[in-house]
Amino acid sequence: MKFALVVLGAPESGLCHFRAQGFARALGAANARLTRVFFYGDGVRAAAAENVTSIEAWSEIAASQDCELVLCSASAESHGVLLPPAPFTLMGLGALMEAGHDCDRIMSFD
């Protein structure tokens, strides 16, 4: 089964990222495929330079699951994340629509 995740909350605003990362790791253990993590709204702050711990955790998940980490380009612009670190990339909302079409399930975390 293929999954995509949508992360809406900022890394420092509670347990949103912790739960999303735990879910992503559990997918790997269950032999399910994580194809894309889409960060929207405050969620794009996961790739902000001051959130080193978040960048490292998501990078580890991307490497172990071979998935894409996608920042909403409009949200990233409004939060000042203009040059995201690898493996994060900037894409529009079309990337979220594409994930919905290509995956069996989309889970959102706020």
Phi, psi and omega per residue, in radians:
M1 nan 2.397 -3.129
K2 -1.788 2.382 -3.122
F3 -2.169 2.663 2.905
A4 -2.268 2.617 3.124
L5 -2.055 2.550 3.019
V6 -2.099 2.140 -3.120
V7 -1.935 2.081 -3.038
L8 -1.856 -0.431 -3.056
G9 -1.643 2.704 3.079
A10 -1.250 2.633 -3.114
P11 -1.010 -0.569 -3.076
E12 -1.622 0.103 -3.028
S13 -1.738 0.352 3.119
G14 2.362 -2.571 -3.022
L15 -1.729 0.138 -3.082
C16 -0.913 -0.947 -3.086
H17 -1.218 -0.671 3.107
F18 -1.029 -0.798 3.130
R19 -1.194 -0.727 3.129
A20 -1.112 -0.731 3.123
Q21 -1.165 -0.698 3.081
G22 -1.091 -0.726 3.108
F23 -1.121 -0.747 3.129
A24 -1.067 -0.745 3.119
R25 -1.160 -0.654 3.123
A26 -1.147 -0.592 3.091
L27 -1.067 -0.747 3.115
G28 -1.086 -0.699 3.133
A29 -1.209 -0.455 -3.117
A30 -1.631 0.131 -3.118
N31 1.061 0.472 2.978
A32 -1.620 2.771 -3.068
R33 -1.851 2.180 3.009
L34 -1.683 2.068 -3.065
T35 -1.717 -0.606 -3.053
R36 -2.706 2.476 2.950
V37 -2.027 2.095 -3.101
F38 -1.873 2.117 -3.138
F39 -1.761 2.174 -3.046
Y40 -2.285 2.629 3.128
G41 1.063 -2.350 3.134
D42 -1.098 -0.322 -3.137
G43 -1.047 -0.457 -3.126
V44 -1.140 -0.278 3.121
R45 -1.172 -0.150 3.033
A46 -1.041 -0.463 -3.114
A47 -1.789 0.129 3.120
A48 -1.237 2.535 -3.053
A49 -0.966 -0.552 -3.102
E50 -1.368 -0.154 -3.116
N51 -1.802 1.032 -3.071
V52 -1.029 -0.745 -3.124
T53 -1.074 -0.732 3.120
S54 -1.141 -0.774 3.133
I55 -1.042 -0.777 -3.127
E56 -1.136 -0.757 -3.120
A57 -1.129 -0.808 -3.141
W58 -1.196 -0.604 3.103
S59 -1.115 -0.687 3.104
E60 -1.107 -0.730 3.120
I61 -1.133 -0.763 3.138
A62 -1.057 -0.716 -3.136
A63 -1.211 -0.759 -3.077
S64 -1.316 -0.505 -3.103
Q65 -1.770 -0.116 -3.080
D66 0.924 0.910 -3.138
C67 -2.084 2.879 3.107
E68 -1.589 2.481 2.994
L69 -1.932 1.923 -2.994
V70 -2.031 2.210 3.039
L71 -1.706 2.335 3.019
C72 -1.072 2.166 -3.041
S73 -1.114 -0.681 3.134
A74 -1.180 -0.750 3.104
S75 -1.139 -0.723 3.137
A76 -1.085 -0.707 3.120
E77 -1.113 -0.755 -3.109
S78 -1.233 -0.380 3.114
H79 -1.763 0.071 3.072
G80 1.331 0.361 3.098
V81 -1.732 1.345 -3.007
L82 -1.574 -0.455 3.110
L83 -2.200 1.426 -3.082
P84 -1.205 2.578 3.102
P85 -1.274 2.682 3.037
A86 -1.139 2.515 0.118
P87 -1.632 0.253 3.105
F88 -1.246 2.500 3.062
T89 -2.280 2.774 3.085
L90 -1.742 2.294 3.053
M91 -2.595 2.892 3.106
G92 -1.512 -3.086 3.138
L93 -1.105 -0.322 3.068
G94 -1.023 -0.537 3.107
A95 -1.146 -0.591 3.077
L96 -1.236 -0.722 3.098
M97 -1.084 -0.741 3.113
E98 -1.071 -0.732 3.114
A99 -1.084 -0.706 3.111
G100 -1.094 -0.589 3.131
H101 -1.328 -0.668 -3.020
D102 -1.529 -0.318 -3.044
C103 -1.835 2.797 3.062
D104 -1.412 -0.575 -3.097
R105 -2.504 2.524 2.975
I106 -2.132 2.246 3.105
M107 -1.961 2.378 3.099
S108 -1.998 2.571 -3.113
F109 -2.268 2.195 -3.116
D110 -2.268 nan nan
